[in-house]
Amino acid sequence: MTKSEAHDVGEKEVLVMIDITVLLVIAKTTLNGIAAGASLDQSIKQLPARHRIGVVAYSAYSQASDMGNGLFWYAGVGISAVLLPLATVVVAFVQRVSPVHAVPIAIVAGLFLLYMLITLTRAALILLSQRRAQEAATLSTLFDRFERWQTIRVLVMC
């Protein structure tokens, strides 16, 4: 193999590795858009509705939607939101991606992890609200806390 041929093989390997990183970044960006859209929908449309229909009715709606199809939706987005950014960071590290590209990838992965921690906090509040489904004052306090965490979550995601 000549020096020129060896160089061509090396370039092809680098391009394949970079393509994997690029594909993971594209997938992660797509997931980010889906998660951000769902978060905005909740903040702009769903949470304000509790002031119009009351917290007991909103709690019933929340239980019906979150424990129905929402359970599969949240699990799919949640698992993907953790695994995809971590996979992207690992691949970028293994491929020795330059710091100019690796640092933003790592920052976004860290923000996704923060997003998921906030999501877990919100999930705990929803579970508490389901136990107190008929106590309007308690539900009001829980949903106010939920809304604050939701606002932080949207800011982290967007």
N, CA, C and O of each residue as an XYZ file, in Angstrom:
632
protein
N       0.860     -1.179      0.000
C       0.000      0.000      0.000
C       0.902      1.237      0.000
O       1.833      1.345      0.798
N       0.612      2.140     -0.887
C       1.415      3.352     -0.965
C       0.983      4.326      0.114
O      -0.064      4.171      0.742
N       1.806      5.319      0.306
C       1.500      6.348      1.304
C       0.197      7.062      0.962
O      -0.587      7.388      1.852
N      -0.034      7.304     -0.329
C      -1.246      7.973     -0.785
C      -2.482      7.121     -0.497
O      -3.511      7.637     -0.062
N      -2.372      5.795     -0.747
C      -3.493      4.900     -0.491
C      -3.800      4.830      1.007
O      -4.965      4.829      1.407
N      -2.759      4.771      1.823
C      -2.949      4.737      3.279
C      -3.638      6.005      3.749
O      -4.500      5.952      4.627
N      -3.270      7.147      3.178
C      -3.883      8.422      3.538
C      -5.367      8.414      3.174
O      -6.198      8.888      3.950
N      -5.708      7.872      1.985
C      -7.107      7.804      1.551
C      -7.934      6.936      2.487
O      -9.063      7.293      2.823
N      -7.382      5.787      2.918
C      -8.082      4.900      3.843
C      -8.312      5.617      5.171
O      -9.402      5.535      5.738
N      -7.300      6.315      5.669
C      -7.429      7.061      6.917
C      -8.503      8.131      6.831
O      -9.272      8.314      7.775
N      -8.566      8.839      5.711
C      -9.596      9.869      5.530
C     -10.987      9.260      5.531
O     -11.914      9.835      6.103
N     -11.146      8.100      4.895
C     -12.459      7.439      4.859
C     -12.893      7.036      6.268
O     -14.061      7.182      6.630
N     -11.949      6.528      7.059
C     -12.280      6.151      8.435
C     -12.711      7.374      9.233
O     -13.671      7.305     10.001
N     -12.019      8.478      9.062
C     -12.376      9.710      9.772
C     -13.754     10.181      9.341
O     -14.557     10.593     10.179
N     -14.041     10.125      8.038
C     -15.353     10.558      7.561
C     -16.467      9.679      8.117
O     -17.532     10.191      8.463
N     -16.248      8.363      8.211
C     -17.252      7.473      8.773
C     -17.494      7.820     10.238
O     -18.640      7.879     10.682
N     -16.415      8.050     10.993
C     -16.566      8.399     12.405
C     -17.286      9.721     12.559
O     -18.158      9.847     13.419
N     -16.947     10.700     11.756
C     -17.597     12.001     11.850
C     -19.065     11.880     11.463
O     -19.921     12.529     12.064
N     -19.360     11.053     10.464
C     -20.750     10.864     10.058
C     -21.596     10.319     11.206
O     -22.745     10.730     11.365
N     -21.050      9.399     12.010
C     -21.791      8.860     13.147
C     -22.076      9.964     14.158
O     -23.191     10.072     14.671
N     -21.077     10.775     14.440
C     -21.275     11.885     15.383
C     -22.322     12.853     14.849
O     -23.202     13.294     15.589
N     -22.227     13.180     13.576
C     -23.193     14.111     12.968
C     -24.602     13.531     13.033
O     -25.551     14.249     13.346
N     -24.747     12.251     12.742
C     -26.069     11.625     12.802
C     -26.632     11.653     14.226
O     -27.820     11.905     14.423
N     -25.780     11.396     15.205
C     -26.232     11.457     16.595
C     -26.627     12.880     16.989
O     -27.616     13.072     17.695
N     -25.873     13.863     16.545
C     -26.210     15.261     16.841
C     -27.540     15.633     16.189
O     -28.356     16.328     16.794
N     -27.758     15.174     14.962
C     -29.031     15.451     14.279
C     -30.187     14.789     15.035
O     -31.233     15.406     15.240
N     -29.995     13.535     15.446
C     -31.042     12.833     16.198
C     -31.313     13.535     17.528
O     -32.464     13.690     17.939
N     -30.235     13.955     18.195
C     -30.378     14.644     19.487
C     -31.104     15.983     19.300
O     -31.939     16.358     20.123
N     -30.790     16.687     18.239
C     -31.449     17.966     17.957
C     -32.931     17.757     17.671
O     -33.771     18.540     18.113
N     -33.246     16.709     16.936
C     -34.646     16.387     16.651
C     -35.403     16.071     17.942
O     -36.513     16.559     18.154
N     -34.802     15.261     18.789
C     -35.417     14.927     20.074
C     -35.598     16.183     20.927
O     -36.620     16.346     21.593
N     -34.611     17.059     20.902
C     -34.696     18.322     21.634
C     -35.906     19.128     21.152
O     -36.637     19.698     21.962
N     -36.113     19.172     19.853
C     -37.259     19.899     19.303
C     -38.583     19.304     19.750
O     -39.518     20.031     20.087
N     -38.660     17.984     19.751
C     -39.891     17.313     20.193
C     -40.154     17.598     21.671
O     -41.269     17.948     22.057
N     -39.118     17.445     22.487
C     -39.273     17.682     23.929
C     -39.610     19.146     24.215
O     -40.449     19.437     25.068
N     -38.958     20.063     23.502
C     -39.243     21.490     23.701
C     -40.681     21.817     23.293
O     -41.368     22.575     23.978
N     -41.126     21.251     22.191
C     -42.500     21.480     21.745
C     -43.517     20.966     22.748
O     -44.506     21.638     23.042
N     -43.271     19.768     23.275
C     -44.183     19.200     24.271
C     -44.184     20.044     25.547
O     -45.230     20.251     26.162
N     -43.009     20.526     25.937
C     -42.915     21.364     27.142
C     -43.643     22.683     26.947
O     -44.362     23.138     27.836
N     -43.458     23.291     25.795
C     -44.154     24.556     25.518
C     -45.663     24.354     25.478
O     -46.413     25.198     25.967
N     -46.115     23.242     24.898
C     -47.548     22.946     24.860
C     -48.114     22.889     26.271
O     -49.194     23.413     26.543
N     -47.378     22.251     27.156
C     -47.847     22.145     28.525
C     -47.864     23.511     29.215
O     -48.810     23.838     29.931
N     -46.814     24.302     28.995
C     -46.723     25.607     29.659
C     -47.706     26.624     29.113
O     -48.280     27.401     29.875
N     -47.907     26.629     27.810
C     -48.723     27.662     27.175
C     -50.203     27.305     27.169
O     -51.056     28.181     27.319
N     -50.512     26.021     26.997
C     -51.901     25.627     26.806
C     -52.483     24.874     27.998
O     -53.555     25.222     28.491
N     -51.784     23.853     28.457
C     -52.381     22.963     29.451
C     -52.422     23.552     30.858
O     -53.481     23.578     31.486
N     -51.284     24.024     31.355
C     -51.255     24.521     32.738
C     -52.185     25.720     32.973
O     -52.850     25.765     34.008
N     -52.256     26.687     32.057
C     -53.197     27.796     32.293
C     -54.660     27.355     32.350
O     -55.489     28.039     32.950
N     -54.978     26.226     31.734
C     -56.366     25.745     31.731
C     -56.864     25.429     33.140
O     -58.069     25.469     33.387
N     -55.964     25.120     34.058
C     -56.402     24.774     35.418
C     -57.078     25.963     36.106
O     -57.912     25.782     36.993
N     -56.715     27.171     35.694
C     -57.348     28.355     36.289
C     -58.791     28.509     35.784
O     -59.628     29.102     36.465
N     -59.073     27.983     34.608
C     -60.422     28.095     34.050
C     -61.334     26.958     34.487
O     -62.526     27.160     34.722
N     -60.758     25.747     34.595
C     -61.613     24.594     34.911
C     -61.527     24.163     36.371
O     -62.326     23.343     36.823
N     -60.564     24.710     37.113
C     -60.387     24.353     38.521
C     -59.360     23.243     38.685
O     -59.143     22.429     37.788
N     -58.740     23.233     39.846
C     -57.635     22.299     40.058
C     -58.097     20.844     40.184
O     -57.359     19.935     39.803
N     -59.285     20.609     40.704
C     -59.763     19.225     40.827
C     -60.016     18.645     39.435
O     -59.618     17.516     39.151
N     -60.672     19.410     38.573
C     -60.909     18.953     37.200
C     -59.582     18.809     36.442
O     -59.397     17.857     35.685
N     -58.671     19.750     36.647
C     -57.371     19.668     35.980
C     -56.605     18.432     36.460
O     -55.930     17.775     35.667
N     -56.705     18.119     37.735
C     -56.045     16.939     38.278
C     -56.591     15.669     37.618
O     -55.831     14.762     37.278
N     -57.908     15.616     37.442
C     -58.525     14.457     36.774
C     -58.032     14.358     35.331
O     -57.702     13.273     34.852
N     -57.984     15.505     34.642
C     -57.462     15.529     33.267
C     -56.011     15.054     33.239
O     -55.633     14.240     32.396
N     -55.215     15.559     34.151
C     -53.798     15.208     34.217
C     -53.612     13.709     34.432
O     -52.776     13.078     33.786
N     -54.397     13.149     35.344
C     -54.318     11.710     35.598
C     -54.702     10.910     34.355
O     -54.034      9.941     33.993
N     -55.784     11.330     33.712
C     -56.259     10.598     32.540
C     -55.254     10.655     31.392
O     -55.035      9.660     30.701
N     -54.648     11.816     31.192
C     -53.715     11.938     30.067
C     -52.335     11.388     30.398
O     -51.727     10.718     29.563
N     -51.834     11.654     31.586
C     -50.477     11.212     31.940
C     -50.396      9.717     32.207
O     -49.362      9.103     31.946
N     -51.445      9.133     32.712
C     -51.410      7.706     33.024
C     -51.960      6.850     31.880
O     -51.948      5.622     31.961
N     -52.433      7.489     30.833
C     -52.896      6.755     29.647
C     -51.762      6.698     28.633
O     -50.686      6.166     28.907
N     -52.024      7.253     27.465
C     -51.006      7.286     26.407
C     -49.780      8.084     26.815
O     -48.674      7.823     26.341
N     -49.976      9.056     27.695
C     -48.863      9.886     28.147
C     -47.766      9.083     28.808
O     -46.595      9.455     28.732
N     -48.122      7.991     29.453
C     -47.128      7.157     30.116
C     -46.107      6.618     29.114
O     -44.904      6.639     29.377
N     -46.584      6.140     27.976
C     -45.681      5.625     26.938
C     -44.907      6.762     26.279
O     -43.723      6.617     25.976
N     -45.570      7.884     26.060
C     -44.928      9.051     25.448
C     -43.783      9.537     26.318
O     -42.662      9.724     25.842
N     -44.075      9.742     27.599
C     -43.051     10.260     28.511
C     -41.897      9.274     28.684
O     -40.736      9.677     28.749
N     -42.218      7.991     28.756
C     -41.156      6.987     28.907
C     -40.247      6.969     27.679
O     -39.025      6.912     27.810
N     -40.842      7.019     26.494
C     -40.042      7.010     25.264
C     -39.166      8.239     25.121
O     -37.976      8.132     24.823
N     -39.749      9.395     25.332
C     -38.976     10.636     25.237
C     -37.940     10.696     26.365
O     -36.805     11.119     26.148
N     -38.332     10.275     27.556
C     -37.422     10.329     28.701
C     -36.205      9.435     28.540
O     -35.078      9.870     28.771
N     -36.425      8.193     28.147
C     -35.304      7.271     27.955
C     -34.406      7.761     26.832
O     -33.181      7.743     26.954
N     -35.017      8.199     25.738
C     -34.230      8.720     24.618
C     -33.469      9.978     25.007
O     -32.332     10.185     24.580
N     -34.102     10.817     25.821
C     -33.478     12.086     26.216
C     -32.256     11.872     27.094
O     -31.387     12.741     27.166
N     -32.177     10.735     27.760
C     -30.992     10.423     28.563
C     -29.952      9.685     27.725
O     -28.775     10.046     27.730
N     -30.383      8.664     27.014
C     -29.430      7.804     26.307
C     -28.791      8.460     25.083
O     -27.593      8.299     24.853
N     -29.569      9.187     24.305
C     -29.031      9.770     23.068
C     -27.937     10.811     23.320
O     -26.891     10.743     22.675
N     -28.132     11.763     24.221
C     -27.037     12.706     24.490
C     -25.795     12.023     25.069
O     -24.669     12.383     24.728
N     -26.007     11.038     25.943
C     -24.856     10.335     26.504
C     -24.119      9.552     25.426
O     -22.888      9.533     25.409
N     -24.853      8.911     24.533
C     -24.224      8.187     23.426
C     -23.439      9.145     22.533
O     -22.348      8.817     22.067
N     -23.996     10.321     22.300
C     -23.321     11.314     21.468
C     -22.004     11.752     22.101
O     -20.994     11.880     21.409
N     -22.013     11.979     23.404
C     -20.793     12.375     24.109
C     -19.758     11.252     24.045
O     -18.581     11.505     23.786
N     -20.190     10.019     24.278
C     -19.260      8.882     24.247
C     -18.653      8.720     22.858
O     -17.442      8.541     22.728
N     -19.475      8.782     21.834
C     -18.972      8.634     20.463
C     -18.012      9.773     20.128
O     -16.962      9.546     19.529
N     -18.369     10.990     20.512
C     -17.480     12.129     20.249
C     -16.142     11.949     20.968
O     -15.090     12.271     20.416
N     -16.184     11.442     22.184
C     -14.954     11.199     22.948
C     -14.120     10.097     22.292
O     -12.913     10.257     22.107
N     -14.757      8.991     21.946
C     -14.050      7.864     21.323
C     -13.442      8.288     19.981
O     -12.344      7.864     19.620
N     -14.166      9.119     19.263
C     -13.685      9.570     17.956
C     -12.705     10.733     18.060
O     -12.187     11.218     17.054
N     -12.460     11.172     19.287
C     -11.539     12.289     19.526
C     -11.929     13.519     18.713
O     -11.108     14.137     18.035
N     -13.202     13.845     18.808
C     -13.710     15.046     18.140
C     -13.036     16.254     18.775
O     -12.804     16.279     19.983
N     -12.728     17.240     17.969
C     -12.026     18.419     18.477
C     -12.853     19.120     19.557
O     -14.083     19.088     19.519
N     -12.174     19.752     20.518
C     -12.885     20.432     21.608
C     -13.889     21.483     21.116
O     -14.901     21.735     21.771
N     -13.607     22.084     19.980
C     -14.528     23.088     19.433
C     -15.909     22.474     19.209
O     -16.923     23.154     19.365
N     -15.951     21.197     18.845
C     -17.218     20.514     18.621
C     -17.655     19.700     19.845
O     -18.849     19.583     20.122
N     -16.702     19.149     20.562
C     -17.026     18.271     21.687
C     -17.628     19.033     22.868
O     -18.536     18.530     23.530
N     -17.134     20.230     23.133
C     -17.634     20.994     24.280
C     -19.128     21.320     24.136
O     -19.880     21.103     25.087
N     -19.584     21.828     22.993
C     -21.035     22.062     22.865
C     -21.855     20.773     22.988
O     -22.950     20.781     23.551
N     -21.324     19.676     22.463
C     -22.023     18.393     22.582
C     -22.162     18.019     24.059
O     -23.228     17.582     24.491
N     -21.102     18.189     24.819
C     -21.130     17.861     26.253
C     -22.062     18.808     27.018
O     -22.776     18.370     27.921
N     -22.063     20.083     26.673
C     -22.943     21.045     27.341
C     -24.406     20.690     27.110
O     -25.207     20.703     28.046
N     -24.754     20.376     25.874
C     -26.138     20.014     25.565
C     -26.526     18.725     26.294
O     -27.649     18.601     26.781
N     -25.599     17.767     26.368
C     -25.885     16.531     27.110
C     -26.135     16.844     28.581
O     -27.035     16.271     29.195
N     -25.349     17.743     29.143
C     -25.554     18.145     30.535
C     -26.899     18.816     30.733
O     -27.568     18.580     31.739
N     -27.306     19.655     29.778
C     -28.620     20.301     29.868
C     -29.744     19.274     29.766
O     -30.762     19.400     30.448
N     -29.568     18.256     28.916
C     -30.571     17.189     28.832
C     -30.694     16.457     30.161
O     -31.800     16.130     30.591
N     -29.567     16.199     30.810
C     -29.622     15.527     32.111
C     -30.335     16.404     33.143
O     -31.130     15.907     33.940
N     -30.048     17.709     33.127
C     -30.748     18.638     34.012
C     -32.246     18.634     33.711
O     -33.069     18.627     34.626
N     -32.588     18.637     32.444
C     -33.981     18.574     31.998
C     -34.666     17.335     32.574
O     -35.803     17.406     33.040
N     -33.965     16.204     32.536
C     -34.551     14.967     33.047
C     -34.688     14.986     34.571
O     -35.660     14.451     35.105
N     -33.741     15.585     35.272
C     -33.865     15.703     36.726
C     -35.072     16.558     37.095
O     -35.806     16.241     38.031
N     -35.268     17.632     36.360
C     -36.435     18.486     36.597
C     -37.713     17.708     36.277
O     -38.713     17.834     36.983
N     -37.675     16.913     35.222
C     -38.833     16.098     34.850
C     -39.180     15.114     35.961
O     -40.358     14.897     36.247
N     -38.178     14.520     36.587
C     -38.429     13.598     37.697
C     -39.065     14.324     38.880
O     -39.942     13.781     39.552
N     -38.618     15.555     39.132
C     -39.209     16.359     40.205
C     -40.682     16.636     39.901
O     -41.539     16.532     40.777
N     -40.956     16.986     38.663
C     -42.337     17.237     38.235
C     -43.190     15.979     38.363
O     -44.346     16.037     38.780
N     -42.593     14.826     37.992
C     -43.331     13.561     38.076
C     -43.735     13.266     39.522
O     -44.837     12.782     39.780
N     -42.842     13.558     40.452
C     -43.158     13.344     41.871
C     -44.335     14.225     42.298
O     -45.200     13.787     43.057
N     -44.363     15.456     41.810
C     -45.479     16.351     42.144
C     -46.790     15.839     41.560
O     -47.838     15.934     42.198
N     -46.729     15.294     40.345
C     -47.943     14.736     39.729
C     -48.438     13.541     40.536
O     -49.641     13.400     40.757
N     -47.528     12.687     40.977
C     -47.933     11.541     41.791
C     -48.570     11.995     43.102
O     -49.551     11.404     43.554
N     -48.018     13.038     43.710
C     -48.629     13.588     44.924
C     -50.029     14.129     44.644
O     -50.943     13.956     45.449
N     -50.186     14.781     43.502
C     -51.496     15.346     43.164
C     -52.533     14.247     42.968
O     -53.714     14.447     43.254
N     -52.101     13.101     42.485
C     -53.052     12.007     42.279
C     -53.525     11.417     43.599
O     -54.647     10.917     43.688
N     -52.689     11.469     44.615
C     -53.084     10.967     45.937
C     -54.059     11.921     46.630
O     -54.825     11.511     47.502
N     -54.023     13.172     46.244
C     -54.871     14.191     46.881
C     -55.861     14.771     45.863
O     -56.084     15.980     45.814
N     -56.429     13.909     45.077
C     -57.233     14.305     43.925
C     -58.436     15.185     44.247
O     -58.916     15.889     43.358
N     -58.940     15.175     45.471
C     -60.133     15.963     45.795
C     -59.858     17.124     46.734
O     -60.792     17.821     47.129
N     -58.598     17.354     47.107
C     -58.257     18.432     48.032
C     -57.796     19.651     47.229
O     -56.630     19.747     46.848
N     -58.715     20.572     46.978
C     -58.446     21.704     46.097
C     -57.272     22.566     46.565
O     -56.435     22.956     45.750
N     -57.198     22.866     47.853
C     -56.123     23.734     48.348
C     -54.760     23.072     48.166
O     -53.802     23.719     47.742
N     -54.677     21.795     48.483
C     -53.413     21.063     48.324
C     -53.047     20.955     46.848
O     -51.890     21.147     46.474
N     -54.034     20.647     46.015
C     -53.785     20.555     44.573
C     -53.294     21.884     44.010
O     -52.382     21.916     43.184
N     -53.894     22.964     44.455
C     -53.488     24.287     43.977
C     -52.014     24.543     44.293
O     -51.265     25.018     43.439
N     -51.605     24.230     45.513
C     -50.204     24.405     45.912
C     -49.286     23.515     45.077
O     -48.241     23.963     44.605
N     -49.681     22.244     44.895
C     -48.865     21.307     44.114
C     -48.729     21.755     42.659
O     -47.638     21.705     42.090
N     -49.832     22.191     42.061
C     -49.764     22.620     40.662
C     -49.002     23.934     40.497
O     -48.377     24.160     39.461
N     -49.047     24.793     41.502
C     -48.217     26.006     41.445
C     -46.736     25.632     41.459
O     -45.947     26.190     40.697
N     -46.356     24.686     42.326
C     -44.961     24.211     42.354
C     -44.605     23.535     41.039
O     -43.516     23.734     40.501
N     -45.533     22.734     40.529
C     -45.322     22.059     39.253
C     -45.066     23.081     38.146
O     -44.172     22.903     37.318
N     -45.856     24.149     38.140
C     -45.708     25.183     37.110
C     -44.348     25.871     37.197
O     -43.738     26.171     36.171
N     -43.866     26.122     38.426
C     -42.529     26.730     38.577
C     -41.454     25.811     38.011
O     -40.576     26.265     37.277
N     -41.514     24.514     38.346
C     -40.532     23.567     37.807
C     -40.674     23.442     36.297
O     -39.677     23.298     35.589
N     -41.887     23.495     35.808
C     -42.125     23.418     34.358
C     -41.505     24.616     33.647
O     -40.937     24.463     32.565
N     -41.605     25.791     34.232
C     -41.017     26.990     33.636
C     -39.496     26.851     33.547
O     -38.897     27.175     32.522
N     -38.885     26.373     34.611
C     -37.426     26.152     34.601
C     -37.072     25.124     33.540
O     -36.088     25.278     32.816
N     -37.873     24.084     33.454
C     -37.629     23.017     32.475
C     -37.691     23.553     31.041
O     -36.849     23.208     30.212
N     -38.664     24.375     30.758
C     -38.779     24.960     29.418
C     -37.573     25.848     29.113
O     -37.044     25.828     28.002
N     -37.148     26.619     30.098
C     -35.988     27.484     29.880
C     -34.719     26.669     29.620
O     -33.889     27.056     28.797
N     -34.570     25.558     30.310
C     -33.400     24.692     30.096
C     -33.453     24.084     28.701
O     -32.427     23.983     28.029
N     -34.645     23.675     28.259
C     -34.760     22.990     26.980
C     -34.657     23.927     25.779
O     -34.074     23.584     24.750
N     -35.227     25.096     25.931
C     -35.233     26.017     24.788
C     -34.000     26.894     24.820
O     -33.820     27.738     23.941
